[in-house]
Amino acid sequence: MKRLKAVPRWFARRFGYARLVCLVLLTGCAALRLADPAPVQEVRVRTFDNFQALRPRVKTIRPVTIVDIDEASLASPKLGQWPWPRTRLAEIVTDLTRLGAVVIAFDAVFAEPDRLNPDIAADTFQDLDEATRDKLRALPSNDQVFADALRKSLVVLGESGGPIVQSNLDKTLPVTGLAVRGAEPQPFMWNFPGLLRNLPVIEHAAAGRGLFTIKPERDGIIRRVPMIMVAQGVVMLSLSFEMLRVAGRSDTILTKADEGGIISLSFPGLVIPTDANGQLWLHYAPHDPSIYVSAIDVLEGRVPPEKIQGKLVLIGTSATGLNDIKTTPVSPAMPGVEVHAQVLESALTGGIVRQPNWGFAAEFFVAVTLGLLVIGFAPQLGAVTLVVAGGVFATLLIGISWYCYTQYRLLIDFTYPMFSTTAIYLTLIFASFVREQSQRRQIRSAFGQYLSPALVEQLAHSPEKLVLGGEEREMTIMFSDVRGFTTISESYKHDPQGLTRLMNRFLTPLTNAILLRKGTIDKYMGDAIMAFWNAPLDDPQHQLNACEAALDMLERVDALNKERESEADHGGHVYIPLNVGVGLNTGTCVVGNLGSDLRFDYSVLGDSVNLASRLEGQSKEYGFPIIVGSKTALAVKDRLAILELDFIMVKGKKEPEVIYAITGREDVMYSERFQQLRNLTIETLAAYRSRDWEEALAAIARGRKTSHGDELAKLYDLYEVRIRNYQINPPPEDWNGAYALLTK
């Protein structure tokens, strides 16, 4: 016992638990196919339905005609509603025989006397004298007239198998001989407890009788029609097969069977292969209106003789009200009488589909072989190779099944081997998914404390990125800092924990604003934040998202200041507002895991980073909280209110940079106030860059007198100092308007 228990553990260690589970799954799939429950059968037969829908039987001849009890016949005064007087049916039989019908069959049962028989009329009609009643009783019954017509023709009557046992079953009728080759077939036949027959006077006049009962499958679709059945202990042929027997003048049917069930039914000149229950698997053709003729047209002589001569004729109904509509693989609504016609056509033209006895063994072998191959080799193959190999095998399975159907009319099931192999493959994928999820949890646990959530998720999905090195890409960089932080920190010199709480309370909303706009936090530096956009995840709108985040940060700081001011009023302590400056710049940077072998961080390097830091430092000099570089400004100029501030030369850079202020969103951009503000700065900058110092100072003076003077005060102060200096020490002749920053 210990050795037996050790085998699964040894196998799991050697080949993995996933493969062990898949072997158990393969065994379960094999057992399921052997049991073959109804759901498995339904998947299989629906596949064969699709084959028939894609390639239905093509009619080459039309040996069958249907005399249709259609809506036109039911509406005609000559016939009226069903059931019709049997004298009319006798006329139809006589006319069909005269036109050359080979065999006539009724897809109906006449179990009760005609309600219009003369003797019934004599007893039913009122105000008749006795002499008239006697004359009516002396007339032959309609049933007798019908029976006389049947004797003069080859007619097969329909009978019905059902659940109700008939107490007065007529067992004196002629019985078709049944010869058996092999095993006894009766245990495999469909068995109906009851048998509903026609009136004896009609039954004894017919050349044959067959069951028209068609038993649909679980889903209500008619795929197979029993050719031989047992009803109330009597072995009966189907209506269509009985027509063939009568047409072939055969008195005996040969049934071939083995231990697995019935193989075929035959009489001289015709062999019909069946399934184990004696059912014919129909090879359907599409609904064919050309084989129908209206019953009223037969009675009134409007049917062309070639429609009847030499044909097997079925009398049935397509009328919806008579409730004989069936669902087939090629049609959702096919008259039941046409199903019998399809049987006759398939049998006479050789267009019969069947499941070969070796089909199950082949399907089982392929399923087990493919399952073992997947278990053995799938974990070693790459994803692309595995998908291609799976596609090739699936195509082969479907192709072979389709080829057998189209060329040999054999039904070979590809669904079982495909589904069992797919189940094994999906199990292996699930096992791989579980392993990857475990690895991702480990990564999140290890790196979630000091990397941004977006980066952690990317690393969790791509662990191979946990290496030193980086990549070059265009990014937008942000630096933010608190203005006057020294004054604020001094007010907390006796309450360091309070300062910590304040910084956390301050940094949290700013961080959320960045993250909500798809930013990545690089680091916190005391009261400062460094963040970037377009890494590690691609962000086509990184410039706009960064600017929007900066505006959100200002709004959140304002909200925080209002809360703190209210708290200060209630608490009686000094309120010092928090003001933040933000610098943004867009450019090409190197981003990646930077550090040592022992510790590295995901960060960013480059001149664009340095410029963003310098811009943040200049926000207090220019009097605007958000200052951005030219690439950033040009990318958002149609979405945000931007104001040109200066043309500067930063230490360490050879090329000067135009810098801008972000003053608001679209509502601000289109406001009259902003347009006036922009015009004032444009006027000042134009005079300044053209060396017209007096005009520049005059523009500044005019600007100070407007309602915008306070907003531009720091900017005006800055330019006024520069201009005074240039008046004393003019710039060189090749001066391009750039101003070299003296501070970082």
C-alpha positions in Angstrom: 0.0 0.0 0.0 2.8 2.4 0.8 4.4 1.8 -2.6 1.1 2.4 -4.3 0.6 5.7 -2.5 4.2 6.7 -3.3 3.6 6.4 -7.1 1.5 9.5 -7.5 4.0 11.5 -5.4 6.9 10.2 -7.4 5.2 11.0 -10.7 4.2 14.5 -9.5 7.8 15.2 -8.5 9.2 13.8 -11.7 6.7 15.3 -14.2 4.6 17.8 -12.2 1.2 17.7 -10.5 -0.4 19.3 -13.6 0.5 16.3 -15.7 -0.8 13.9 -13.0 -4.1 15.8 -12.9 -4.3 15.7 -16.7 -3.8 11.9 -16.7 -6.7 11.6 -14.3 -8.7 13.9 -16.5 -7.9 11.8 -19.6 -9.1 8.7 -17.8 -12.3 10.5 -16.8 -12.9 11.6 -20.4 -12.4 8.0 -21.6 -14.9 6.7 -19.0 -17.3 9.5 -20.1 -17.2 8.4 -23.7 -17.7 4.8 -22.8 -20.7 5.7 -20.7 -21.9 8.0 -23.5 -24.5 10.0 -21.6 -27.2 12.0 -23.3 -25.3 15.4 -23.2 -22.3 13.8 -24.9 -24.5 12.3 -27.6 -26.2 15.7 -28.1 -22.9 17.4 -28.8 -22.0 14.7 -31.3 -25.3 14.7 -33.2 -25.4 18.5 -33.3 -22.0 18.4 -35.1 -23.5 16.0 -37.6 -26.4 18.5 -37.9 -24.0 21.2 -38.9 -22.5 18.9 -41.6 -26.0 18.4 -43.1 -26.7 22.1 -42.9 -23.5 22.9 -44.7 -23.8 20.0 -47.3 -27.3 18.7 -47.5 -28.2 15.8 -49.9 -28.5 16.9 -53.5 -31.6 15.4 -55.2 -30.8 13.7 -58.6 -34.3 12.2 -59.0 -37.6 12.7 -57.4 -39.3 9.3 -56.9 -41.8 10.5 -54.3 -44.8 12.8 -54.6 -46.8 14.2 -51.6 -50.5 14.7 -52.0 -50.9 17.6 -49.6 -53.8 18.2 -47.2 -52.9 21.9 -47.5 -54.6 25.1 -46.5 -56.1 25.5 -50.0 -57.7 22.0 -49.8 -59.0 22.7 -46.3 -60.5 25.9 -47.5 -62.2 24.5 -50.6 -66.0 23.9 -50.4 -65.5 20.5 -52.0 -63.4 19.1 -49.2 -63.7 21.4 -46.1 -62.1 20.9 -42.8 -60.3 17.6 -41.8 -61.3 14.8 -41.5 -62.8 14.6 -44.9 -65.5 12.1 -45.9 -63.9 8.8 -46.8 -65.7 8.8 -50.0 -63.6 11.8 -51.0 -60.5 9.9 -49.9 -61.6 6.9 -52.0 -61.9 9.3 -55.0 -58.3 10.5 -54.4 -57.0 6.9 -54.2 -58.8 6.0 -57.4 -57.5 9.0 -59.2 -54.0 8.4 -58.1 -54.1 4.8 -59.1 -55.5 5.8 -62.5 -52.6 8.3 -62.9 -50.1 5.5 -62.3 -49.0 5.7 -58.7 -46.8 2.7 -57.7 -47.8 2.7 -54.0 -50.0 5.1 -52.0 -49.5 5.6 -48.3 -51.5 7.5 -45.7 -49.6 9.5 -43.1 -52.8 9.3 -41.0 -54.8 6.8 -39.1 -58.6 6.1 -39.5 -59.3 4.6 -36.1 -63.0 5.7 -35.9 -66.0 5.3 -38.3 -66.6 8.2 -40.7 -68.9 10.7 -39.0 -70.7 11.1 -42.3 -71.6 7.4 -42.8 -75.2 7.1 -44.1 -76.4 5.0 -41.1 -75.0 7.7 -38.7 -76.7 10.4 -40.8 -80.0 8.4 -40.6 -79.9 8.4 -36.8 -78.6 12.0 -36.5 -80.6 14.1 -38.9 -84.0 15.4 -37.7 -87.3 15.7 -39.6 -86.6 12.7 -41.8 -89.4 10.4 -42.6 -88.9 6.7 -41.9 -88.6 5.7 -45.5 -85.7 8.1 -46.1 -84.0 6.8 -43.0 -84.4 3.2 -44.2 -82.9 4.2 -47.6 -79.9 5.8 -45.9 -79.3 2.8 -43.7 -79.4 0.6 -46.9 -76.5 2.5 -48.5 -72.9 1.2 -48.1 -70.9 3.1 -45.4 -68.2 5.6 -46.4 -65.7 3.3 -44.7 -66.7 0.4 -47.0 -66.5 2.7 -50.1 -63.0 3.7 -49.0 -62.1 0.0 -48.4 -63.3 -1.0 -51.8 -61.1 1.7 -53.4 -58.1 0.4 -51.3 -58.5 -3.1 -52.6 -58.1 -1.9 -56.2 -54.9 -0.1 -55.4 -51.6 -0.7 -53.6 -52.2 1.2 -50.4 -50.2 1.3 -47.2 -52.1 2.5 -44.1 -50.5 4.4 -41.3 -50.6 3.2 -37.7 -49.4 4.9 -34.6 -47.4 3.6 -31.7 -48.1 5.2 -28.4 -48.4 4.8 -24.6 -52.0 3.6 -24.5 -52.6 -0.1 -24.8 -55.5 -1.0 -27.0 -57.8 -3.6 -25.5 -59.4 -4.8 -28.8 -56.2 -5.1 -30.9 -56.9 -6.9 -34.2 -54.3 -9.7 -34.5 -55.8 -11.4 -37.5 -54.1 -9.0 -40.0 -51.4 -10.4 -42.3 -47.9 -10.2 -40.8 -44.7 -9.5 -42.7 -42.2 -12.3 -42.4 -39.1 -11.5 -40.4 -35.9 -13.5 -41.1 -33.0 -13.0 -38.8 -29.3 -13.3 -39.5 -27.2 -13.1 -36.3 -28.5 -12.0 -32.9 -32.1 -11.6 -32.0 -33.0 -8.0 -33.1 -36.2 -7.4 -31.1 -34.5 -6.3 -27.8 -32.8 -3.5 -29.7 -35.9 -2.1 -31.4 -38.0 0.9 -30.2 -40.9 -0.4 -28.1 -44.3 1.3 -27.8 -46.7 0.0 -25.2 -49.7 0.6 -27.4 -50.7 0.4 -31.1 -53.5 2.5 -32.6 -54.8 0.8 -35.8 -57.4 1.7 -38.4 -60.9 0.3 -38.6 -60.8 -3.4 -39.4 -62.8 -3.0 -42.6 -60.1 -0.6 -43.8 -57.2 -2.5 -42.4 -58.1 -5.8 -44.2 -58.4 -3.9 -47.6 -54.9 -2.5 -47.5 -51.8 -4.0 -49.1 -49.7 -3.1 -46.1 -49.5 -1.1 -42.9 -46.7 0.7 -41.2 -46.0 2.9 -38.2 -45.7 6.6 -39.0 -44.6 7.4 -35.5 -41.4 9.4 -35.5 -39.7 9.8 -32.1 -37.7 13.1 -31.9 -34.5 13.2 -29.9 -34.0 15.1 -26.7 -33.7 18.4 -28.4 -36.8 17.8 -30.5 -34.9 17.4 -33.8 -35.7 14.5 -36.1 -32.3 13.0 -37.1 -33.1 9.2 -37.2 -36.3 7.4 -38.2 -36.9 3.9 -36.9 -37.3 1.4 -39.7 -38.6 -1.4 -37.5 -40.3 -1.2 -34.2 -42.4 -3.1 -31.6 -45.8 -1.8 -30.8 -48.0 -3.6 -28.3 -46.0 -6.8 -28.9 -46.3 -6.6 -32.7 -43.2 -6.1 -34.8 -44.0 -3.3 -37.3 -42.2 -1.7 -40.1 -42.1 2.0 -40.6 -44.6 3.6 -43.0 -41.8 4.4 -45.5 -40.1 1.0 -45.3 -43.4 -0.7 -45.6 -44.0 1.3 -48.8 -40.7 0.0 -50.2 -41.6 -3.6 -49.2 -45.0 -3.4 -50.9 -43.4 -1.8 -54.0 -40.8 -4.5 -54.1 -43.5 -7.3 -53.7 -41.6 -8.8 -50.9 -43.3 -10.9 -48.1 -40.2 -11.2 -45.9 -37.7 -8.8 -44.3 -34.2 -9.9 -43.5 -32.8 -8.4 -40.3 -29.0 -8.5 -39.7 -27.8 -8.0 -36.1 -25.0 -8.8 -33.7 -24.4 -8.4 -30.0 -24.1 -4.6 -30.5 -27.5 -4.2 -32.1 -29.1 -4.1 -35.5 -26.9 -3.6 -38.5 -29.2 -3.5 -41.5 -32.7 -4.4 -42.9 -33.1 -5.8 -46.4 -35.3 -7.5 -48.9 -34.3 -8.6 -52.4 -33.0 -5.6 -54.3 -32.6 -3.2 -51.3 -30.4 -3.0 -48.2 -30.8 -0.3 -45.7 -28.0 0.1 -43.1 -29.3 1.2 -39.7 -27.9 2.1 -36.2 -28.1 -0.4 -33.4 -31.8 0.4 -32.7 -32.9 -0.1 -36.3 -33.0 3.6 -37.1 -32.1 5.1 -40.4 -29.9 8.2 -40.1 -31.4 10.5 -42.6 -29.4 12.4 -45.1 -31.6 15.4 -45.5 -32.2 17.4 -48.6 -33.6 21.0 -48.2 -37.4 21.4 -48.1 -38.6 20.7 -51.7 -42.0 22.3 -52.6 -41.8 20.7 -56.1 -42.7 17.3 -54.8 -46.0 18.6 -53.3 -49.4 18.6 -55.1 -52.6 19.9 -53.5 -55.3 17.3 -52.7 -57.9 19.5 -54.2 -55.9 19.6 -57.5 -55.9 15.8 -57.6 -59.7 15.7 -57.1 -60.3 18.3 -59.8 -57.9 16.8 -62.3 -55.4 19.6 -62.4 -52.3 17.5 -61.5 -49.9 16.7 -64.4 -49.7 12.9 -64.9 -45.9 12.9 -64.7 -46.2 14.1 -61.1 -47.9 10.8 -60.2 -47.0 8.1 -62.8 -44.3 5.8 -61.5 -44.1 7.6 -58.1 -44.4 6.5 -54.5 -47.2 8.7 -53.3 -47.6 9.9 -49.7 -50.8 11.5 -48.5 -50.2 13.8 -45.6 -50.5 17.4 -44.5 -48.4 20.6 -44.4 -51.2 22.6 -42.8 -50.0 24.2 -39.5 -53.3 23.6 -37.8 -53.1 19.9 -38.2 -49.9 19.9 -36.1 -47.6 17.7 -38.1 -44.6 20.0 -38.3 -41.1 18.6 -37.4 -37.7 20.1 -36.8 -34.8 18.7 -38.8 -31.1 19.6 -39.1 -31.8 21.5 -42.4 -35.2 23.1 -41.5 -36.8 24.3 -38.3 -40.2 23.5 -39.7 -40.6 20.6 -42.1 -44.0 18.7 -42.6 -43.8 15.2 -41.0 -45.0 13.7 -44.3 -41.9 15.1 -46.0 -39.7 13.4 -43.4 -41.1 10.1 -44.7 -40.5 11.2 -48.2 -36.8 12.0 -47.3 -36.5 8.4 -46.0 -37.8 7.0 -49.3 -35.6 9.2 -51.4 -32.5 8.4 -49.4 -33.2 4.6 -49.6 -33.9 4.6 -53.3 -31.0 6.8 -54.3 -28.4 5.3 -51.9 -28.0 8.7 -50.2 -27.8 7.2 -46.7 -25.4 8.4 -43.9 -24.3 6.1 -41.2 -22.0 5.7 -38.3 -19.6 2.8 -39.0 -19.0 0.2 -36.3 -15.3 1.0 -36.3 -16.0 4.7 -35.8 -16.2 4.6 -32.0 -12.9 2.7 -31.7 -11.1 5.2 -34.0 -12.5 8.2 -32.1 -11.5 6.7 -28.8 -7.9 5.8 -30.0 -7.4 9.3 -31.4 -8.6 11.0 -28.2 -6.3 9.0 -26.0 -3.3 9.4 -28.3 -3.7 13.1 -28.6 -4.3 13.5 -24.9 -1.1 11.7 -24.1 0.8 13.8 -26.6 -0.5 17.0 -25.1 0.4 15.8 -21.6 3.9 14.8 -22.6 5.0 17.6 -24.8 2.8 20.7 -24.2 4.7 22.0 -21.2 7.9 22.0 -23.3 6.5 23.8 -26.3 6.3 27.5 -26.7 2.9 29.2 -26.8 3.0 29.9 -30.5 4.2 26.4 -31.4 1.5 24.9 -29.2 -1.3 27.0 -30.7 -0.1 26.2 -34.3 0.2 22.4 -33.4 -3.3 22.6 -31.8 -4.7 24.3 -34.9 -3.1 21.7 -37.2 -4.5 18.8 -35.2 -8.0 20.4 -35.0 -8.0 21.1 -38.7 -7.0 17.5 -39.4 -9.7 16.1 -37.1 -12.4 18.3 -38.6 -11.1 17.7 -42.1 -11.1 13.9 -41.8 -14.6 14.0 -40.4 -15.8 16.3 -43.2 -14.1 14.2 -45.8 -15.7 11.0 -44.6 -19.1 12.7 -44.6 -18.9 14.2 -48.0 -17.1 11.4 -49.8 -18.4 8.3 -48.1 -21.5 9.5 -46.1 -19.9 8.3 -42.9 -20.4 10.1 -39.6 -17.1 10.2 -37.7 -17.2 12.3 -34.5 -14.3 14.7 -34.1 -15.9 16.5 -31.1 -14.9 13.9 -28.5 -11.2 13.8 -29.3 -11.1 17.6 -29.7 -12.9 18.4 -26.5 -11.0 15.9 -24.4 -7.7 17.2 -25.7 -8.8 20.8 -25.2 -9.9 20.0 -21.7 -6.4 18.6 -21.0 -4.8 21.6 -22.7 -6.9 24.1 -20.7 -6.0 22.3 -17.5 -2.3 22.7 -18.2 -2.9 26.4 -19.0 -4.8 26.8 -15.7 -1.9 25.1 -13.8 0.5 27.5 -15.5 -1.8 30.4 -14.6 -1.8 29.3 -11.0 2.0 29.2 -11.0 2.2 32.6 -12.6 -0.3 34.1 -10.1 1.8 32.8 -7.2 4.9 34.3 -8.7 3.0 37.6 -9.2 1.9 37.6 -5.6 5.5 37.2 -4.5 6.6 40.1 -6.8 3.8 42.3 -5.4 4.8 41.4 -1.9 8.5 42.1 -2.6 8.2 45.4 -4.6 4.8 46.8 -3.6 6.3 48.9 -0.8 8.6 51.0 -2.8 7.4 50.9 -6.4 4.3 52.5 -8.0 1.2 50.3 -8.4 1.4 50.5 -12.2 5.0 49.4 -12.2 4.3 46.6 -9.7 1.6 45.3 -12.0 3.8 45.4 -15.0 6.6 43.6 -13.2 4.1 41.0 -12.0 3.1 40.3 -15.6 6.7 40.5 -16.9 9.1 39.4 -14.2 11.9 39.4 -16.7 12.0 43.2 -16.4 13.5 42.9 -12.9 17.0 43.6 -14.2 19.3 46.6 -14.3 19.2 48.7 -17.5 16.7 50.8 -19.1 15.1 52.1 -22.3 14.9 55.4 -24.1 11.5 57.0 -24.6 9.7 60.3 -24.7 8.3 61.2 -21.2 6.8 64.1 -19.3 8.6 64.7 -16.0 7.1 66.5 -12.9 8.8 68.1 -9.9 6.7 69.7 -7.2 7.7 71.4 -4.0 6.2 73.4 -1.1 6.9 77.1 -1.1 8.1 78.4 2.2 8.5 75.0 3.8 11.2 76.3 6.1 8.7 78.7 7.8 6.1 75.9 8.1 8.6 73.4 9.6 9.9 76.0 12.1 6.3 76.3 13.4 6.3 72.6 14.2 9.8 72.5 15.8 8.2 71.4 19.1 5.8 69.0 17.4 7.8 66.8 14.9 5.0 64.3 14.8 2.6 67.0 13.8 4.8 68.0 10.9 4.9 64.4 9.8 1.2 64.2 9.9 0.9 67.4 8.0 3.3 66.2 5.3 1.4 62.9 5.0 -1.9 64.8 4.8 -0.4 67.0 2.1 1.4 64.4 0.0 -1.6 61.9 0.0 -4.0 64.0 -2.2 -1.1 65.1 -4.4 -0.1 61.5 -4.9 -3.6 60.5 -5.7 -3.9 63.3 -8.3 -0.8 62.0 -10.0 -1.9 58.4 -10.0 -5.4 59.1 -11.1 -3.9 60.8 -14.2 -1.8 57.7 -15.1 1.4 59.1 -13.5 4.1 57.1 -11.8 5.6 58.3 -8.5 9.4 58.2 -8.8 10.3 59.4 -5.3 9.5 61.6 -2.4 12.2 64.1 -1.3 11.0 65.6 1.9 8.1 67.9 0.9 8.9 67.4 -2.8 7.5 64.9 -5.3 9.1 63.6 -8.5 6.8 61.8 -10.9 6.7 60.9 -14.6 4.4 59.8 -17.4 4.6 57.4 -20.3 6.5 54.8 -18.3 6.4 52.0 -17.5 3.0 51.9 -19.3 2.5 53.7 -22.6 0.4 56.8 -22.4 -0.2 58.6 -25.7 -1.6 61.6 -23.8 1.2 61.9 -21.3 1.7 65.7 -21.7 -2.0 66.4 -21.2 -2.3 64.0 -18.3 0.7 65.5 -16.5 -0.7 69.1 -16.9 -4.1 67.9 -15.7 -2.5 66.3 -12.7 -0.7 69.6 -11.9 -4.0 71.5 -12.0 -5.7 68.8 -9.9 -2.8 69.2 -7.3 -3.4 72.9 -7.0 -7.2 72.3 -6.5 -6.5 69.7 -3.8 -4.0 72.0 -2.0 -6.6 74.7 -2.0 -9.1 72.3 -0.5 -6.6 71.3 2.1 -5.8 74.9 3.0 -9.4 75.6 3.6 -9.7 72.7 5.9 -6.5 73.8 7.8 -7.7 77.4 8.0 -11.0 76.2 9.6 -9.2 74.0 12.0 -6.8 76.9 12.9 -9.8 79.1 13.6 -11.4 76.6 15.9 -8.1 75.5 17.5 -6.8 79.0 18.1 -3.4 78.4 16.5 -1.5 80.1 13.7 -2.5 79.2 10.2 0.2 79.1 7.5 -1.1 78.2 4.1 0.6 75.6 1.9 1.6 76.7 -1.5 3.0 74.4 -4.1 5.2 75.0 -7.2 5.2 72.5 -10.1 7.6 72.2 -13.0 6.8 70.0 -16.0 8.9 69.2 -19.0 8.7 66.7 -21.9 11.6 65.1 -23.7 13.6 62.0 -24.4 14.8 60.2 -21.2 16.3 57.0 -20.1 14.0 55.1 -17.8 14.6 51.7 -16.2 15.8 49.9 -13.1 18.7 51.9 -11.8 20.9 51.1 -8.9 23.2 48.3 -7.7 23.0 44.5 -7.7 21.6 44.7 -4.1 19.1 47.4 -4.5 17.7 49.2 -7.5 14.8 51.6 -8.2 12.7 52.3 -11.3 13.7 55.8 -12.1 14.5 58.2 -15.0 17.6 60.2 -16.2 18.2 62.9 -18.8 18.4 66.6 -19.5 14.7 66.7 -19.7 14.5 65.6 -16.0 17.0 68.3 -15.0 15.0 71.0 -16.9 11.8 70.0 -15.1 13.5 70.4 -11.8 14.8 73.8 -12.8 11.4 74.9 -13.9 9.9 73.9 -10.6 12.4 76.1 -8.9 11.6 79.1 -11.1 7.8 79.0 -10.3 8.3 81.4 -7.4 10.3 83.8 -9.5 7.7 84.1 -12.2 4.7 84.2 -9.9 2.9 81.2 -11.5 2.6 77.9 -9.7 2.9 75.7 -12.8 5.7 76.2 -15.3 6.2 73.9 -18.3 8.7 73.5 -21.1 8.0 74.2 -24.7 7.3 70.6 -25.8 4.8 70.2 -23.0 3.1 73.5 -23.8 2.8 72.9 -27.5 1.2 69.4 -26.9 -1.6 70.9 -24.7 -2.0 74.4 -26.3 -5.5 73.5 -27.7 -6.7 72.0 -24.5 -5.3 74.3 -21.7 -4.7 77.9 -21.0 -1.0 78.5 -21.6 0.9 81.8 -21.2 4.4 82.4 -22.6 6.7 83.6 -19.9 10.3 83.7 -21.0 13.1 82.4 -23.3 15.8 81.1 -20.9 19.2 79.4 -21.0 19.6 76.8 -18.3 23.1 75.9 -17.0 24.4 72.8 -18.6 22.2 73.2 -21.7 23.4 74.6 -25.1 20.0 75.4 -26.5 17.6 77.9 -24.9 14.0 77.0 -23.9 10.8 78.9 -24.2 8.8 78.4 -21.0 5.1 78.8 -20.3 2.7 78.9 -17.4 -0.4 76.7 -17.2 -3.2 78.9 -15.8 -6.3 76.8 -16.3 -8.4 74.5 -18.4 -10.6 75.2 -21.5 -13.0 77.4 -19.5 -10.1 79.7 -18.6 -8.6 79.5 -22.1 -11.7 80.9 -23.8 -12.4 83.6 -21.1 -12.0 87.3 -21.9 -9.8 87.8 -18.8 -7.2 85.2 -20.0 -7.2 86.8 -23.5 -6.4 90.2 -22.0 -3.7 88.6 -19.8 -2.1 86.9 -22.8 -2.2 90.1 -24.8 -0.4 92.1 -22.1 2.4 89.5 -21.9 2.7 89.3 -25.6 3.0 93.1 -25.8 5.7 93.2 -23.1 7.7 90.3 -24.5 7.6 91.7 -28.1 9.1 95.0 -27.0 11.6 93.3 -24.7 13.0 90.9 -27.4 13.2 93.7 -29.9 15.5 95.7 -27.5 12.9 98.5 -27.3 13.5 99.0 -23.6 11.5 102.1 -23.2 8.4 100.6 -24.9 8.8 97.4 -22.8 8.9 99.5 -19.6 5.8 101.5 -20.9 4.0 98.2 -21.6 4.8 97.0 -18.0 3.5 100.3 -16.6 0.3 100.0 -18.6 -0.1 96.4 -17.5 0.3 97.4 -13.8 -2.6 99.8 -14.1 -5.0 97.1 -15.4 -7.1 94.8 -13.3 -4.5 92.0 -14.1 -1.6 94.0 -12.5 -1.6 91.9 -9.4 -1.5 88.6 -11.3 1.5 89.7 -13.4 3.2 91.7 -10.6 6.1 89.2 -10.1 6.6 88.7 -13.8 6.6 92.5 -14.3 9.1 92.9 -11.4 11.4 90.3 -13.0 11.4 91.9 -16.4 11.7 95.5 -15.0 14.9 94.5 -13.2 16.3 92.9 -16.3 15.5 95.8 -18.5 17.0 98.4 -16.1 20.1 96.2 -16.1 20.2 96.0 -19.9 19.8 99.7 -20.2 23.1 100.0 -18.3 24.8 96.9 -19.7 23.2 96.2 -23.1 23.3 92.5 -24.3 25.6 91.6 -27.2 24.6 92.3 -30.8 23.7 88.7 -31.5 21.4 88.4 -28.5 18.4 86.3 -29.3 16.3 87.3 -26.4 17.4 84.4 -24.2 18.1 85.0 -20.5 20.7 82.8 -18.7 19.3 81.6 -15.4 21.6 82.5 -12.5 20.1 79.9 -10.2 19.3 76.2 -10.5 
